[in-house]
Amino acid sequence: MHKVQSAIARSKSIDHQLDEDREKKQKEVQLLVLGGASSGKSTFIKQLRIHHGDGFPVDERSKHTGDIYENVSDALNLVLDHVKKFEGQCNLKENEVFARSFQEMFPRWRHRYITKVCPSPVGAGVAMLEAEIVAVPCGMTQNECGPAPDYVRLREYCAQILALWRDVAVRNSLLRKHEFEPALVPAEEYFLEHLTRLLTPVYIPTLMDVLYIRKPTLGVQEHTFVSDGLSYRVIDVAGQMNQRKKWIHFFDDVTAVFFFVSLSGYCETLEEDAMLNSLDDSLASFTEVIHNSFLVKTDFILFLNKRDLFEKRIKSVPLNACFQDYKGNSVSEALTFIKDQFTRRQPKDKTVYTHVSCAIDTELMRCIIRDVMNIIVEINLRKANMPL
């Protein structure tokens, strides 16, 4: 009799544990965010924080001042390099003197990322990535440079920078920004347009400023938030080519994969390989990931991002300049064509939800994130009802 009671008790305990595991599984969501460098993954994570996190309070936004000033410094350096190329030197002698001084104090840095896989802690479920940054001023080796500048010091030179910005030679060079090599990226253009506001002594970054920061993801970053009773774990993995082989370490227990593509990449090449078209690279990496055996039962959400840039560029660079088989004439036809390039590469039995997005557009992303969250809830419920 005692053995029977013990067996019943053990059975109830097991049933109780299974119920707890099932309930826990229903409330935990793991999302993996993948895509090439500069495709908008980090900006999307910021939008998640705006709509489902703390919304970036003032003290948190203030911590990003240095990153913004680094973007400003890089942009100014690029402009000054082209002043030398197009105009020879600044129009006013005092501006030319400061320009040389500025580039010595705040050189444009080239960032290289070194990543290595480290053993997973027991029970961690995924291998963690450690990474370090190597930042070297352009034209120098790592051994020839000292520590990176304190970019917040740009405020000390507010008057000189604004005078330089108004110099005739600088303005003339900016009229030829379409000839810049490398090109000014949208974030750099945005910060240059707001120089006066950014350099004031009481400057505090706005939400839009934070969204525009251009800073490549280093290694892997994990973000968590709770929404409607579900606990979300969002893993953002660096998209540089030399880091993608590490993606596989995060494929376990994934509820869904968010894959980001830069639409404007149809006429861009990779920073790591100037011979490789950015959109072609996205198609290749998407194909490889979606056919991975570890993700056979994992749903994908495809973000065709940077629609705003795409719509601007396609007016001057037609899509058939890069895809000769494209025969359309409108933005909508071009978007459909690109979407089809990805659709034809997915397995026939794989579900892929596609969104055309602009990650810096807060209102648009509010709607997209709402729809995506509904999709994730449905996916999670479906998976939670599978046998443990």
C-alpha positions as a Python dict, from the first residue, in 0.01 Angstrom:
ca = {
    (1, 'M'): (0, 0, 0),
    (2, 'H'): (283, 236, 89),
    (3, 'K'): (453, 166, -245),
    (4, 'V'): (131, 244, -431),
    (5, 'Q'): (93, 575, -246),
    (6, 'S'): (457, 664, -317),
    (7, 'A'): (408, 587, -686),
    (8, 'I'): (95, 803, -697),
    (9, 'A'): (278, 1085, -522),
    (10, 'R'): (569, 1063, -769),
    (11, 'S'): (327, 1060, -1060),
    (12, 'K'): (149, 1371, -930),
    (13, 'S'): (486, 1540, -876),
    (14, 'I'): (590, 1464, -1233),
    (15, 'D'): (256, 1587, -1366),
    (16, 'H'): (292, 1904, -1161),
    (17, 'Q'): (644, 1960, -1294),
    (18, 'L'): (527, 1906, -1651),
    (19, 'D'): (248, 2158, -1598),
    (20, 'E'): (497, 2410, -1458),
    (21, 'D'): (737, 2351, -1748),
    (22, 'R'): (456, 2391, -1998),
    (23, 'E'): (336, 2713, -1833),
    (24, 'K'): (692, 2848, -1819),
    (25, 'K'): (748, 2762, -2184),
    (26, 'Q'): (428, 2942, -2278),
    (27, 'K'): (550, 3258, -2105),
    (28, 'E'): (909, 3264, -2238),
    (29, 'V'): (994, 3390, -2585),
    (30, 'Q'): (1342, 3388, -2736),
    (31, 'L'): (1391, 3600, -3047),
    (32, 'L'): (1707, 3596, -3258),
    (33, 'V'): (1783, 3912, -3457),
    (34, 'L'): (2008, 3851, -3760),
    (35, 'G'): (2110, 4037, -4072),
    (36, 'G'): (2404, 4213, -4232),
    (37, 'A'): (2591, 4508, -4084),
    (38, 'S'): (2399, 4839, -4103),
    (39, 'S'): (2069, 4667, -4183),
    (40, 'G'): (1888, 4832, -3890),
    (41, 'K'): (1891, 4557, -3626),
    (42, 'S'): (2013, 4778, -3342),
    (43, 'T'): (1770, 5054, -3433),
    (44, 'F'): (1485, 4802, -3418),
    (45, 'I'): (1602, 4695, -3070),
    (46, 'K'): (1586, 5061, -2965),
    (47, 'Q'): (1229, 5079, -3097),
    (48, 'L'): (1140, 4775, -2887),
    (49, 'R'): (1277, 4959, -2585),
    (50, 'I'): (1075, 5269, -2672),
    (51, 'H'): (748, 5079, -2709),
    (52, 'H'): (795, 4796, -2459),
    (53, 'G'): (1069, 4911, -2225),
    (54, 'D'): (1158, 5221, -2028),
    (55, 'G'): (1134, 5445, -2334),
    (56, 'F'): (1489, 5581, -2287),
    (57, 'P'): (1455, 5822, -1992),
    (58, 'V'): (1669, 6138, -1986),
    (59, 'D'): (1952, 5986, -1782),
    (60, 'E'): (1978, 5694, -2023),
    (61, 'R'): (1973, 5916, -2332),
    (62, 'S'): (2248, 6128, -2181),
    (63, 'K'): (2476, 5824, -2172),
    (64, 'H'): (2472, 5821, -2554),
    (65, 'T'): (2617, 6172, -2592),
    (66, 'G'): (2966, 6037, -2657),
    (67, 'D'): (2840, 5803, -2931),
    (68, 'I'): (2660, 6091, -3101),
    (69, 'Y'): (2969, 6311, -3088),
    (70, 'E'): (3175, 6027, -3235),
    (71, 'N'): (2932, 6018, -3529),
    (72, 'V'): (2966, 6396, -3558),
    (73, 'S'): (3346, 6370, -3552),
    (74, 'D'): (3351, 6101, -3821),
    (75, 'A'): (3118, 6307, -4041),
    (76, 'L'): (3323, 6626, -4002),
    (77, 'N'): (3642, 6439, -4082),
    (78, 'L'): (3490, 6299, -4399),
    (79, 'V'): (3374, 6645, -4506),
    (80, 'L'): (3715, 6800, -4433),
    (81, 'D'): (3887, 6525, -4633),
    (82, 'H'): (3677, 6624, -4932),
    (83, 'V'): (3738, 6994, -4876),
    (84, 'K'): (4105, 6913, -4940),
    (85, 'K'): (4010, 6714, -5248),
    (86, 'F'): (3760, 6958, -5400),
    (87, 'E'): (3866, 7301, -5271),
    (88, 'G'): (4225, 7257, -5156),
    (89, 'Q'): (4165, 7423, -4819),
    (90, 'C'): (3912, 7620, -4618),
    (91, 'N'): (3821, 7969, -4736),
    (92, 'L'): (3921, 8145, -4413),
    (93, 'K'): (4270, 8100, -4272),
    (94, 'E'): (4149, 8059, -3913),
    (95, 'N'): (3911, 7785, -4025),
    (96, 'E'): (4190, 7606, -4211),
    (97, 'V'): (4411, 7618, -3901),
    (98, 'F'): (4131, 7477, -3685),
    (99, 'A'): (4045, 7212, -3945),
    (100, 'R'): (4399, 7071, -3926),
    (101, 'S'): (4390, 7087, -3547),
    (102, 'F'): (4049, 6918, -3535),
    (103, 'Q'): (4161, 6625, -3748),
    (104, 'E'): (4464, 6576, -3526),
    (105, 'M'): (4258, 6580, -3206),
    (106, 'F'): (3962, 6379, -3340),
    (107, 'P'): (4083, 6157, -3626),
    (108, 'R'): (3839, 5944, -3821),
    (109, 'W'): (3875, 5595, -3679),
    (110, 'R'): (3847, 5263, -3853),
    (111, 'H'): (3683, 5000, -3631),
    (112, 'R'): (3772, 4633, -3645),
    (113, 'Y'): (3593, 4377, -3433),
    (114, 'I'): (3757, 4064, -3296),
    (115, 'T'): (3517, 3803, -3163),
    (116, 'K'): (3575, 3465, -3004),
    (117, 'V'): (3346, 3192, -2873),
    (118, 'C'): (3373, 3116, -2504),
    (119, 'P'): (3245, 2808, -2320),
    (120, 'S'): (2883, 2836, -2213),
    (121, 'P'): (2805, 2853, -1843),
    (122, 'V'): (2628, 2539, -1725),
    (123, 'G'): (2262, 2561, -1818),
    (124, 'A'): (2310, 2876, -2028),
    (125, 'G'): (2169, 2707, -2336),
    (126, 'V'): (2380, 2906, -2583),
    (127, 'A'): (2747, 2979, -2629),
    (128, 'M'): (2832, 3333, -2532),
    (129, 'L'): (3049, 3560, -2744),
    (130, 'E'): (3324, 3776, -2608),
    (131, 'A'): (3445, 4061, -2824),
    (132, 'E'): (3693, 4340, -2817),
    (133, 'I'): (3721, 4644, -3035),
    (134, 'V'): (4030, 4759, -3218),
    (135, 'A'): (3994, 5121, -3328),
    (136, 'V'): (4267, 5267, -3545),
    (137, 'P'): (4283, 5614, -3705),
    (138, 'C'): (4262, 5579, -4083),
    (139, 'G'): (4607, 5555, -4235),
    (140, 'M'): (4769, 5432, -3913),
    (141, 'T'): (4843, 5095, -3760),
    (142, 'Q'): (4725, 4982, -3418),
    (143, 'N'): (5075, 5026, -3275),
    (144, 'E'): (5099, 5386, -3394),
    (145, 'C'): (4792, 5520, -3216),
    (146, 'G'): (4695, 5598, -2860),
    (147, 'P'): (4353, 5572, -2694),
    (148, 'A'): (4041, 5690, -2875),
    (149, 'P'): (3955, 6059, -2824),
    (150, 'D'): (3711, 6182, -2561),
    (151, 'Y'): (3444, 6289, -2807),
    (152, 'V'): (3245, 6483, -2549),
    (153, 'R'): (3524, 6741, -2570),
    (154, 'L'): (3375, 6856, -2900),
    (155, 'R'): (3160, 7089, -2689),
    (156, 'E'): (3474, 7284, -2595),
    (157, 'Y'): (3518, 7378, -2960),
    (158, 'C'): (3157, 7469, -3036),
    (159, 'A'): (3233, 7817, -3177),
    (160, 'Q'): (3522, 7697, -3395),
    (161, 'I'): (3328, 7398, -3529),
    (162, 'L'): (3025, 7608, -3622),
    (163, 'A'): (3251, 7868, -3790),
    (164, 'L'): (3418, 7588, -3984),
    (165, 'W'): (3078, 7449, -4078),
    (166, 'R'): (2983, 7786, -4231),
    (167, 'D'): (3306, 7819, -4429),
    (168, 'V'): (3245, 7868, -4803),
    (169, 'A'): (3480, 7584, -4898),
    (170, 'V'): (3294, 7346, -4668),
    (171, 'R'): (2956, 7447, -4808),
    (172, 'N'): (3083, 7407, -5166),
    (173, 'S'): (3218, 7062, -5087),
    (174, 'L'): (2886, 6957, -4938),
    (175, 'L'): (2716, 7044, -5266),
    (176, 'R'): (2918, 6755, -5410),
    (177, 'K'): (2844, 6508, -5131),
    (178, 'H'): (2714, 6261, -5388),
    (179, 'E'): (3080, 6226, -5493),
    (180, 'F'): (3206, 6147, -5142),
    (181, 'E'): (3399, 5823, -5106),
    (182, 'P'): (3314, 5674, -4865),
    (183, 'A'): (2969, 5830, -4871),
    (184, 'L'): (2815, 6020, -4584),
    (185, 'V'): (2572, 5780, -4421),
    (186, 'P'): (2223, 5906, -4324),
    (187, 'A'): (2315, 5920, -3954),
    (188, 'E'): (2613, 6145, -4028),
    (189, 'E'): (2403, 6373, -4247),
    (190, 'Y'): (2138, 6392, -3976),
    (191, 'F'): (2385, 6492, -3705),
    (192, 'L'): (2556, 6748, -3928),
    (193, 'E'): (2219, 6909, -3999),
    (194, 'H'): (2168, 6948, -3622),
    (195, 'L'): (2518, 7066, -3531),
    (196, 'T'): (2408, 7386, -3359),
    (197, 'R'): (2167, 7203, -3129),
    (198, 'L'): (2408, 6917, -3059),
    (199, 'L'): (2696, 7139, -2950),
    (200, 'T'): (2509, 7349, -2696),
    (201, 'P'): (2639, 7312, -2335),
    (202, 'V'): (2300, 7187, -2212),
    (203, 'Y'): (2249, 6936, -2494),
    (204, 'I'): (2056, 6620, -2403),
    (205, 'P'): (1998, 6363, -2682),
    (206, 'T'): (1643, 6325, -2806),
    (207, 'L'): (1485, 5991, -2887),
    (208, 'M'): (1543, 6059, -3257),
    (209, 'D'): (1911, 6134, -3188),
    (210, 'V'): (1946, 5800, -3012),
    (211, 'L'): (1774, 5619, -3298),
    (212, 'Y'): (2014, 5772, -3550),
    (213, 'I'): (2334, 5668, -3369),
    (214, 'R'): (2550, 5458, -3597),
    (215, 'K'): (2748, 5212, -3389),
    (216, 'P'): (2796, 4855, -3513),
    (217, 'T'): (2686, 4579, -3277),
    (218, 'L'): (2988, 4432, -3101),
    (219, 'G'): (2969, 4055, -3055),
    (220, 'V'): (2627, 3974, -2912),
    (221, 'Q'): (2390, 4185, -2709),
    (222, 'E'): (2096, 4053, -2512),
    (223, 'H'): (1783, 4251, -2428),
    (224, 'T'): (1488, 4146, -2215),
    (225, 'F'): (1142, 4291, -2162),
    (226, 'V'): (799, 4178, -2045),
    (227, 'S'): (480, 4238, -2240),
    (228, 'D'): (129, 4103, -2178),
    (229, 'G'): (256, 3840, -1937),
    (230, 'L'): (527, 3709, -2170),
    (231, 'S'): (899, 3737, -2097),
    (232, 'Y'): (1098, 3823, -2411),
    (233, 'R'): (1466, 3755, -2457),
    (234, 'V'): (1597, 3929, -2769),
    (235, 'I'): (1945, 3832, -2891),
    (236, 'D'): (2111, 4074, -3132),
    (237, 'V'): (2416, 3921, -3303),
    (238, 'A'): (2673, 4122, -3500),
    (239, 'G'): (2628, 4106, -3876),
    (240, 'Q'): (2983, 4155, -4004),
    (241, 'M'): (3086, 3874, -4239),
    (242, 'N'): (3361, 3741, -4012),
    (243, 'Q'): (3113, 3702, -3725),
    (244, 'R'): (2827, 3520, -3898),
    (245, 'K'): (2976, 3176, -3839),
    (246, 'K'): (2896, 3241, -3473),
    (247, 'W'): (2521, 3278, -3543),
    (248, 'I'): (2467, 2902, -3514),
    (249, 'H'): (2553, 2912, -3143),
    (250, 'F'): (2222, 3093, -3080),
    (251, 'F'): (1985, 2869, -3278),
    (252, 'D'): (1870, 2659, -2980),
    (253, 'D'): (1518, 2718, -2838),
    (254, 'V'): (1447, 3010, -3072),
    (255, 'T'): (1081, 3107, -3097),
    (256, 'A'): (1138, 3311, -3413),
    (257, 'V'): (1416, 3465, -3620),
    (258, 'F'): (1400, 3831, -3717),
    (259, 'F'): (1606, 3877, -4032),
    (260, 'F'): (1691, 4233, -4136),
    (261, 'V'): (1776, 4349, -4488),
    (262, 'S'): (1874, 4698, -4599),
    (263, 'L'): (1666, 4779, -4907),
    (264, 'S'): (1906, 5059, -4997),
    (265, 'G'): (2181, 4796, -5020),
    (266, 'Y'): (2080, 4719, -5380),
    (267, 'C'): (2329, 4985, -5489),
    (268, 'E'): (2585, 4948, -5209),
    (269, 'T'): (2880, 4720, -5146),
    (270, 'L'): (2995, 4574, -4817),
    (271, 'E'): (3250, 4757, -4605),
    (272, 'E'): (3429, 4424, -4559),
    (273, 'D'): (3429, 4340, -4932),
    (274, 'A'): (3395, 4620, -5187),
    (275, 'M'): (3335, 4361, -5460),
    (276, 'L'): (3021, 4221, -5300),
    (277, 'N'): (2679, 4385, -5341),
    (278, 'S'): (2506, 4435, -5008),
    (279, 'L'): (2165, 4305, -5118),
    (280, 'D'): (2323, 4002, -5288),
    (281, 'D'): (2503, 3931, -4962),
    (282, 'S'): (2175, 3955, -4767),
    (283, 'L'): (2010, 3712, -5007),
    (284, 'A'): (2295, 3464, -4966),
    (285, 'S'): (2302, 3480, -4585),
    (286, 'F'): (1921, 3462, -4565),
    (287, 'T'): (1924, 3150, -4783),
    (288, 'E'): (2189, 2986, -4569),
    (289, 'V'): (2015, 3060, -4239),
    (290, 'I'): (1661, 2971, -4342),
    (291, 'H'): (1776, 2631, -4470),
    (292, 'N'): (1976, 2555, -4156),
    (293, 'S'): (1878, 2218, -4009),
    (294, 'F'): (1857, 2364, -3656),
    (295, 'L'): (1585, 2608, -3768),
    (296, 'V'): (1362, 2371, -3962),
    (297, 'K'): (1063, 2436, -3734),
    (298, 'T'): (1144, 2801, -3662),
    (299, 'D'): (931, 3078, -3811),
    (300, 'F'): (1100, 3376, -3972),
    (301, 'I'): (1000, 3742, -3977),
    (302, 'L'): (1171, 3926, -4260),
    (303, 'F'): (1222, 4302, -4232),
    (304, 'L'): (1291, 4477, -4561),
    (305, 'N'): (1424, 4786, -4388),
    (306, 'K'): (1527, 5142, -4482),
    (307, 'R'): (1236, 5199, -4715),
    (308, 'D'): (1288, 5576, -4689),
    (309, 'L'): (1641, 5555, -4831),
    (310, 'F'): (1530, 5305, -5092),
    (311, 'E'): (1260, 5538, -5222),
    (312, 'K'): (1512, 5824, -5250),
    (313, 'R'): (1784, 5625, -5420),
    (314, 'I'): (1569, 5448, -5673),
    (315, 'K'): (1489, 5786, -5829),
    (316, 'S'): (1851, 5823, -5937),
    (317, 'V'): (1974, 5461, -5942),
    (318, 'P'): (1720, 5228, -6105),
    (319, 'L'): (1690, 4878, -5968),
    (320, 'N'): (1771, 4721, -6305),
    (321, 'A'): (2118, 4874, -6283),
    (322, 'C'): (2186, 4604, -6025),
    (323, 'F'): (1924, 4342, -6119),
    (324, 'Q'): (1909, 4326, -6497),
    (325, 'D'): (1599, 4104, -6502),
    (326, 'Y'): (1391, 4370, -6323),
    (327, 'K'): (1143, 4529, -6566),
    (328, 'G'): (927, 4744, -6337),
    (329, 'N'): (894, 5123, -6317),
    (330, 'S'): (752, 5206, -5974),
    (331, 'V'): (861, 5184, -5611),
    (332, 'S'): (589, 4929, -5534),
    (333, 'E'): (701, 4710, -5825),
    (334, 'A'): (1062, 4734, -5710),
    (335, 'L'): (963, 4636, -5355),
    (336, 'T'): (763, 4340, -5485),
    (337, 'F'): (1058, 4230, -5697),
    (338, 'I'): (1298, 4235, -5401),
    (339, 'K'): (1048, 4056, -5177),
    (340, 'D'): (1014, 3786, -5443),
    (341, 'Q'): (1392, 3737, -5445),
    (342, 'F'): (1371, 3633, -5081),
    (343, 'T'): (1045, 3437, -5111),
    (344, 'R'): (1180, 3211, -5384),
    (345, 'R'): (1475, 3119, -5160),
    (346, 'Q'): (1271, 2998, -4864),
    (347, 'P'): (1168, 2632, -4818),
    (348, 'K'): (817, 2562, -4944),
    (349, 'D'): (697, 2451, -4602),
    (350, 'K'): (853, 2745, -4416),
    (351, 'T'): (643, 3035, -4287),
    (352, 'V'): (799, 3378, -4344),
    (353, 'Y'): (620, 3696, -4239),
    (354, 'T'): (748, 3999, -4432),
    (355, 'H'): (735, 4365, -4328),
    (356, 'V'): (862, 4664, -4523),
    (357, 'S'): (997, 4895, -4255),
    (358, 'C'): (1182, 5213, -4168),
    (359, 'A'): (1340, 5151, -3830),
    (360, 'I'): (1383, 5521, -3745),
    (361, 'D'): (1013, 5595, -3802),
    (362, 'T'): (869, 5559, -3451),
    (363, 'E'): (501, 5569, -3548),
    (364, 'L'): (542, 5322, -3833),
    (365, 'M'): (743, 5090, -3609),
    (366, 'R'): (475, 5114, -3340),
    (367, 'C'): (229, 4956, -3583),
    (368, 'I'): (476, 4701, -3715),
    (369, 'I'): (588, 4597, -3368),
    (370, 'R'): (225, 4556, -3260),
    (371, 'D'): (160, 4325, -3555),
    (372, 'V'): (485, 4136, -3497),
    (373, 'M'): (406, 4086, -3128),
    (374, 'N'): (69, 3936, -3222),
    (375, 'I'): (246, 3698, -3460),
    (376, 'I'): (496, 3600, -3190),
    (377, 'V'): (216, 3527, -2942),
    (378, 'E'): (50, 3297, -3198),
    (379, 'I'): (381, 3122, -3273),
    (380, 'N'): (454, 3079, -2904),
    (381, 'L'): (113, 2934, -2829),
    (382, 'R'): (147, 2691, -3117),
    (383, 'K'): (487, 2576, -2998),
    (384, 'A'): (381, 2558, -2634),
    (385, 'N'): (103, 2316, -2725),
    (386, 'M'): (354, 2074, -2876),
    (387, 'P'): (449, 1776, -2660),
    (388, 'L'): (737, 1845, -2422),
}
